[in-house]
Amino acid sequence: MERMLQPIQPLVGVTGRMLLGLYFLIPGISKITGFDDTAQYMVTHGVPLVAVLLPITAALQIGGGVALIAGWQTRAVALMLAGMILVINVFMHDFWNVYEGLTQQHETQNFIKNLAIMAGLLTLAAGNAVQSLSLDSRANASKD
């Protein structure tokens, strides 16, 4: 199976990196085009300094998304975006709090989805190290 997948491995890796990049690029742009709505959402969640943090978040998402798509500083950018997701999850998708007009189910779904995106970013940041401590690496070592 490994030999069959080896020729497409670069394509799969690039596709995954580009899709993760799009996940940040498009919402980053929408934070600019929908600035007031996003700011209000942040205020609803009690985020401080919205006028400062929202433009920073948009810039990081757009810049980070473009960097991932281009494959520039991929590991560092993936780690930065993973950290940003962690902060966003704690402040913006805090399903453990109830807000008027927002459902816990929606926030829980966003929280879990963001954890999955974070997992993808951490895997991307790990690069080849993702194979260590895996059953695949153990099986390959026993073949040698």
MOUR-V164790 format. One record per residue. RES is the residue in three letters. OMEGA is omega in radians with two decimals (* if undefined). BURIAL is I if it has 16 or more other C-alpha atoms within 10 Angstrom, else O. D_FIRST is the distance of its C-alpha to the first C-alpha in Angstrom with 2 decimals. Layout:
BEGIN
RES;OMEGA;BURIAL;D_FIRST + RES;OMEGA;BURIAL;D_FIRST
END
This chain:
BEGIN
MET;-3.13;O;0.00 + GLU;-3.14;O;3.80 + ARG;3.12;O;5.45 + MET;-3.10;O;5.18 + LEU;-3.06;O;6.38 + GLN;-3.13;O;8.68 + PRO;-3.11;O;11.28 + ILE;-3.10;O;11.98 + GLN;3.10;O;12.12 + PRO;3.13;O;15.86 + LEU;3.12;O;16.63 + VAL;3.14;O;15.21 + GLY;3.13;O;17.21 + VAL;3.13;O;20.29 + THR;3.11;O;20.25 + GLY;3.13;I;20.16 + ARG;-3.12;I;22.89 + MET;3.10;I;24.96 + LEU;3.06;O;24.83 + LEU;3.09;I;25.97 + GLY;3.11;I;28.64 + LEU;3.13;I;29.86 + TYR;3.13;O;30.12 + PHE;-3.09;I;32.77 + LEU;-3.07;I;34.37 + ILE;3.07;O;35.41 + PRO;3.09;I;36.89 + GLY;3.10;I;38.58 + ILE;-3.13;O;40.30 + SER;3.07;O;41.23 + LYS;3.09;I;42.89 + ILE;-3.10;O;45.20 + THR;3.10;O;45.90 + GLY;-3.02;O;46.38 + PHE;-3.06;I;47.94 + ASP;3.13;O;50.67 + ASP;3.12;O;48.49 + THR;3.12;I;45.96 + ALA;3.13;I;48.90 + GLN;3.10;O;50.39 + TYR;3.12;O;47.14 + MET;3.12;I;47.09 + VAL;3.12;O;50.79 + THR;-3.13;O;50.16 + HIS;3.08;I;47.73 + GLY;3.11;O;50.32 + VAL;3.12;I;48.54 + PRO;3.03;O;51.15 + LEU;-3.09;O;51.85 + VAL;-3.11;I;50.08 + ALA;3.11;O;51.81 + VAL;-3.03;O;50.18 + LEU;-3.12;O;46.80 + LEU;3.09;I;45.89 + PRO;3.10;I;46.20 + ILE;3.13;O;44.31 + THR;3.13;I;41.46 + ALA;-3.14;I;41.40 + ALA;3.12;I;41.43 + LEU;3.14;I;38.60 + GLN;-3.14;I;36.47 + ILE;3.14;I;37.24 + GLY;3.13;I;36.98 + GLY;3.11;I;33.85 + GLY;3.11;I;32.19 + VAL;3.14;I;33.14 + ALA;3.11;I;32.00 + LEU;3.13;I;28.49 + ILE;-3.13;I;28.30 + ALA;-3.10;O;29.55 + GLY;-3.13;O;27.41 + TRP;3.12;O;30.65 + GLN;-2.97;O;30.87 + THR;-3.09;I;27.75 + ARG;-3.13;I;27.58 + ALA;-3.14;O;31.34 + VAL;3.13;I;31.53 + ALA;3.11;I;28.70 + LEU;3.11;I;30.58 + MET;-3.13;I;33.85 + LEU;3.08;I;32.61 + ALA;3.08;I;31.10 + GLY;3.12;O;34.57 + MET;3.10;O;36.26 + ILE;3.13;I;34.25 + LEU;3.13;I;35.33 + VAL;3.13;O;38.95 + ILE;3.14;I;38.73 + ASN;-3.09;I;37.33 + VAL;-3.06;O;40.18 + PHE;-3.00;O;42.91 + MET;-3.11;I;41.82 + HIS;-3.11;I;39.63 + ASP;-3.08;I;41.64 + PHE;-3.13;I;41.23 + TRP;3.03;O;43.41 + ASN;3.13;O;46.38 + VAL;3.14;O;47.88 + TYR;3.11;O;49.16 + GLU;3.12;O;51.37 + GLY;3.13;O;49.56 + LEU;-3.13;O;46.05 + THR;3.08;O;44.09 + GLN;3.14;O;42.33 + GLN;3.13;O;39.48 + HIS;-3.13;O;38.94 + GLU;3.09;I;39.13 + THR;3.13;I;36.79 + GLN;3.11;O;34.20 + ASN;3.13;I;34.61 + PHE;-3.12;I;34.46 + ILE;3.11;O;31.15 + LYS;3.13;O;29.69 + ASN;3.06;I;30.84 + LEU;3.11;I;29.20 + ALA;3.09;O;25.83 + ILE;3.10;I;26.65 + MET;3.10;I;27.76 + ALA;3.09;O;24.48 + GLY;3.12;I;22.70 + LEU;3.13;I;25.35 + LEU;3.08;I;25.06 + THR;3.10;I;21.30 + LEU;3.13;I;22.13 + ALA;-3.13;I;24.94 + ALA;-3.14;O;22.85 + GLY;-3.13;O;20.66 + ASN;-3.13;O;18.48 + ALA;-3.14;O;20.36 + VAL;3.14;O;18.36 + GLN;-3.12;O;15.83 + SER;-3.11;O;18.76 + LEU;3.10;O;19.59 + SER;3.07;O;16.15 + LEU;3.12;O;14.34 + ASP;-3.13;O;11.33 + SER;3.11;O;14.01 + ARG;3.12;O;15.58 + ALA;3.13;O;12.69 + ASN;3.13;O;12.30 + ALA;-3.12;O;16.10 + SER;3.09;O;16.39 + LYS;-3.11;O;14.38 + ASP;*;O;17.00
END
